[in-house]
């Protein structure tokens, strides 16, 4: 009888953990969708900016976006935690610097 009570407690705890994990997953997916939307909006703004630069060639461009190599960014170090966020940050840096795929290091 004691074993049956303990089993029910464990099952209840597992159910609670599973529900909590599901909630965190849903929130994470919502945040991921928001980041995708923000990324898309930034790309659209970048395209508008580049178009505005083409339309007014008389002004010299000193933009960081036009010259990404003029700014220094620290490449994020992978600590073993939160791989998805680390990958997101590294892809953003590669995109900013227009890094060709053949120059990216592939880790197995």
KAURNOR-V894989 format. One record per pair of residues at least 24 apart in sequence whose ideal C-beta (glycine too) atoms are under 6 Angstrom apart, sorted by the first residue. I is the first residue (numbers start at 1). J is the second residue. Records with the same first field share a line. If there is no record, write none. Layout:
I->J, J
//
This chain:
68->96, 97
//
